Amino acid sequence: MNYEKHYIALMERSRTRTLTGYVEKHHILPRCLGGTDEIHNIAVLTPEEHFVAHQLLIKMHPGNRDLIYAAQLMTVHHTDTRANNKLFGWLRKQCAKAMSVQTKQWIAENGHPKGMLGKKHTEESNKRRSIACKAAMTESIGVAIYAFNMDGTFFKQYNTITECAVDLKTSPSNVKYTADGKFGHCKGKQLRYEMMPSVDSYISPFAGVKKQTYTCPHCGKQGAGPAMKKWHFDNCKERNK
């Protein structure tokens, strides 16, 4: 298919008509290809035509990352008019491929952002991260938070994230636990986190609690959780047999 021919025909058609209602402006020669904002480079299109125009541009210039990203952004719309029927699989694949190339190129030039490329966490590192996650699950019980003013002077000590958030008049989600000995910033305070020995003896708040199980009267399967109600009882495939 001659994509350029269809694209030119669409642009020419936009010059010989007057549209009413909702319209969108489109750069005939995209800015990423050297186009300008001058009036002769602007076409007035319907939203459907605008989306098709960007698909044609990708076909005409395969692999152009900026064109792919621009078309991808058009599939996200506050009215949901595009999200359901125009988020084509091929466009998602093109976007993922372009992002992959960009990321690999960036890592090749700058190194892995977390410095873990080709490395593995040690057992000690895994244990520390496990403890940190468990502490965060229970509002960071066993974590000491030392708050300092921005000039470095000591302000106050807290034992939980919630306690710190209430005192600083903010949401607990803003007082994010990072890692033992690391610093964070919140509400004009510098926060330093330290694991306390008590967290080593962490006991899950769900320890010893048994989930209520159900038995499907049609197939006899036993289980717990929402999956049972979704796939059994009135929805059981054995119901009508």
C-alpha positions as CSV (number, residue, x, y, z in Angstrom):
1,M,0.0,0.0,0.0
2,N,1.2,3.5,-0.9
3,Y,0.9,5.1,2.6
4,E,2.3,8.4,1.4
5,K,-0.4,8.7,-1.3
6,H,-3.2,8.2,1.3
7,Y,-1.5,10.6,3.7
8,I,-1.2,13.4,1.0
9,A,-4.8,12.8,-0.1
10,L,-6.0,13.2,3.5
11,M,-4.0,16.5,4.0
12,E,-5.3,17.9,0.7
13,R,-8.9,17.1,1.6
14,S,-8.5,19.0,4.8
15,R,-7.7,22.2,2.9
16,T,-10.9,22.2,0.8
17,R,-13.6,21.9,3.4
18,T,-15.0,23.5,6.6
19,L,-15.6,21.3,9.6
20,T,-18.1,22.0,12.4
21,G,-18.0,20.5,15.9
22,Y,-14.9,19.1,17.6
23,V,-11.7,19.2,15.4
24,E,-8.0,18.8,16.0
25,K,-5.0,20.5,14.5
26,H,-2.3,18.3,12.9
27,H,1.2,19.2,11.8
28,I,1.4,18.0,8.2
29,L,5.2,17.7,8.4
30,P,5.7,16.6,12.1
31,R,8.0,18.8,14.2
32,C,10.3,15.8,14.8
33,L,10.9,15.7,11.0
34,G,11.6,19.5,10.8
35,G,8.0,20.8,10.5
36,T,7.1,24.2,11.9
37,D,4.0,25.8,13.6
38,E,3.3,28.0,10.5
39,I,-0.3,28.0,9.2
40,H,0.6,26.3,5.9
41,N,1.9,23.3,7.9
42,I,-1.3,22.9,9.9
43,A,-4.3,20.7,8.8
44,V,-7.7,20.7,10.6
45,L,-8.9,17.1,11.0
46,T,-11.6,15.1,12.8
47,P,-10.2,13.1,15.8
48,E,-10.6,9.9,13.7
49,E,-8.7,11.3,10.8
50,H,-6.0,12.7,13.1
51,F,-5.4,9.2,14.6
52,V,-5.3,7.6,11.1
53,A,-2.8,10.3,10.0
54,H,-0.4,9.4,12.8
55,Q,-0.7,5.7,11.9
56,L,0.1,6.5,8.3
57,L,3.2,8.6,9.4
58,I,4.5,5.6,11.4
59,K,4.0,3.4,8.3
60,M,5.9,6.0,6.2
61,H,8.7,6.4,8.7
62,P,9.0,3.0,10.5
63,G,11.1,3.1,13.7
64,N,10.8,6.8,14.3
65,R,10.5,6.9,18.1
66,D,8.9,10.3,18.4
67,L,6.1,9.5,15.9
68,I,5.4,6.2,17.7
69,Y,5.2,7.9,21.1
70,A,2.9,10.6,19.7
71,A,0.5,8.1,18.3
72,Q,0.6,6.1,21.5
73,L,-0.4,9.2,23.6
74,M,-3.4,9.7,21.3
75,T,-4.8,6.4,22.5
76,V,-5.2,7.8,26.0
77,H,-8.0,10.3,26.2
78,H,-10.1,11.7,29.2
79,T,-13.3,10.8,27.4
80,D,-12.3,7.1,26.9
81,T,-13.4,7.5,23.2
82,R,-10.1,6.3,22.0
83,A,-8.9,3.9,24.7
84,N,-11.4,1.2,23.9
85,N,-11.5,0.9,20.1
86,K,-8.2,2.4,18.8
87,L,-5.5,1.0,21.1
88,F,-4.2,-1.3,18.4
89,G,-1.9,-4.2,19.2
90,W,0.6,-3.3,16.6
91,L,0.9,0.2,17.9
92,R,1.6,-1.1,21.4
93,K,4.2,-3.4,20.0
94,Q,5.9,-0.6,18.1
95,C,5.9,1.6,21.2
96,A,7.4,-1.2,23.3
97,K,10.1,-1.9,20.7
98,A,11.0,1.8,20.5
99,M,11.2,2.1,24.3
100,S,13.4,-1.0,24.5
101,V,15.9,0.4,21.9
102,Q,16.0,3.7,23.8
103,T,16.5,2.0,27.2
104,K,19.3,-0.3,25.9
105,Q,21.0,2.7,24.2
106,W,20.8,4.7,27.4
107,I,22.2,1.9,29.5
108,A,25.0,1.3,27.0
109,E,26.0,5.0,27.3
110,N,25.3,5.6,31.0
111,G,25.4,2.3,32.7
112,H,22.5,0.6,34.6
113,P,20.6,3.2,36.7
114,K,20.8,1.0,39.8
115,G,24.2,-0.5,39.1
116,M,22.8,-4.1,39.2
117,L,23.3,-5.1,35.6
118,G,24.9,-8.5,35.6
119,K,25.0,-8.7,39.4
120,K,22.9,-10.5,42.0
121,H,21.8,-9.5,45.5
122,T,23.7,-11.2,48.3
123,E,21.9,-13.2,51.0
124,E,22.5,-10.4,53.4
125,S,21.0,-7.9,51.0
126,N,17.9,-10.1,50.4
127,K,17.4,-10.4,54.2
128,R,17.6,-6.6,54.7
129,R,15.1,-6.0,51.9
130,S,12.8,-8.6,53.3
131,I,12.9,-7.0,56.7
132,A,12.3,-3.6,55.2
133,C,9.2,-4.8,53.3
134,K,7.8,-6.5,56.4
135,A,8.4,-3.4,58.4
136,A,6.5,-1.3,55.8
137,M,3.6,-3.7,55.9
138,T,3.1,-3.1,59.6
139,E,3.5,0.7,59.4
140,S,7.2,0.3,59.9
141,I,7.1,-1.1,63.4
142,G,10.7,-1.7,64.3
143,V,11.9,1.3,62.3
144,A,13.4,4.4,64.0
145,I,12.9,7.7,62.1
146,Y,15.1,10.6,63.0
147,A,13.9,13.9,61.7
148,F,16.3,16.8,61.1
149,N,15.8,20.4,60.0
150,M,17.1,21.3,56.6
151,D,20.1,23.0,58.3
152,G,21.1,19.7,59.9
153,T,19.9,20.3,63.4
154,F,18.0,17.4,65.1
155,F,14.2,17.8,65.3
156,K,12.5,14.7,66.6
157,Q,12.5,10.9,66.7
158,Y,9.6,8.7,65.6
159,N,8.9,4.9,66.0
160,T,6.4,4.5,63.1
161,I,5.7,6.1,59.8
162,T,2.2,7.0,60.9
163,E,3.5,8.8,64.0
164,C,5.8,10.8,61.8
165,A,3.1,11.6,59.3
166,V,0.7,12.9,61.9
167,D,3.3,15.1,63.5
168,L,4.4,16.5,60.1
169,K,0.7,17.0,59.1
170,T,0.9,14.9,55.9
171,S,-0.1,11.5,54.5
172,P,1.8,8.3,55.6
173,S,2.4,7.7,51.9
174,N,4.5,10.8,51.8
175,V,6.8,9.4,54.6
176,K,8.2,6.7,52.4
177,Y,10.5,4.1,54.0
178,T,13.6,3.8,51.9
179,A,16.3,1.6,53.5
180,D,18.4,1.3,56.7
181,G,20.6,4.4,57.0
182,K,19.2,6.2,54.0
183,F,17.7,9.7,53.9
184,G,14.4,11.0,52.6
185,H,12.7,14.4,52.6
186,C,9.2,15.3,53.7
187,K,7.6,18.6,54.7
188,G,10.9,20.5,55.0
189,K,12.4,17.7,57.1
190,Q,15.3,15.4,56.4
191,L,14.4,11.9,57.6
192,R,16.9,9.2,58.4
193,Y,15.7,5.6,58.8
194,E,17.2,2.9,61.0
195,M,16.1,-0.7,61.5
196,M,15.6,-1.5,65.2
197,P,16.5,-5.0,66.6
198,S,12.9,-5.8,67.3
199,V,12.1,-6.2,63.7
200,D,14.3,-9.3,63.4
201,S,11.6,-11.1,65.5
202,Y,8.8,-10.0,63.1
203,I,5.6,-12.0,63.3
204,S,3.1,-11.6,60.6
205,P,-0.2,-10.1,61.9
206,F,-2.0,-12.9,60.0
207,A,0.0,-15.7,61.6
208,G,-2.3,-18.4,63.0
209,V,-5.4,-16.9,61.3
210,K,-7.1,-19.5,59.1
211,K,-9.1,-18.4,56.0
212,Q,-12.7,-19.5,55.9
213,T,-13.1,-22.2,53.3
214,Y,-16.2,-22.9,51.2
215,T,-17.4,-26.0,49.4
216,C,-19.1,-25.8,46.0
217,P,-22.4,-27.8,46.1
218,H,-22.1,-28.6,42.4
219,C,-18.5,-29.9,42.0
220,G,-17.5,-30.4,45.6
221,K,-14.4,-28.2,45.3
222,Q,-13.2,-26.6,48.5
223,G,-11.4,-23.2,48.6
224,A,-11.2,-19.7,50.0
225,G,-11.2,-16.2,48.7
226,P,-13.1,-14.5,45.9
227,A,-12.0,-17.0,43.2
228,M,-14.5,-19.5,44.7
229,K,-17.4,-17.2,44.2
230,K,-16.2,-16.3,40.7
231,W,-15.8,-19.8,39.4
232,H,-18.2,-21.9,41.6
233,F,-21.6,-21.9,43.2
234,D,-24.0,-20.2,40.7
235,N,-21.1,-19.9,38.2
236,C,-19.9,-23.5,38.4
237,K,-19.6,-25.2,35.1
238,E,-20.9,-28.4,36.7
239,R,-24.2,-26.7,37.7
240,N,-26.2,-27.5,34.6
241,K,-24.9,-31.0,34.1
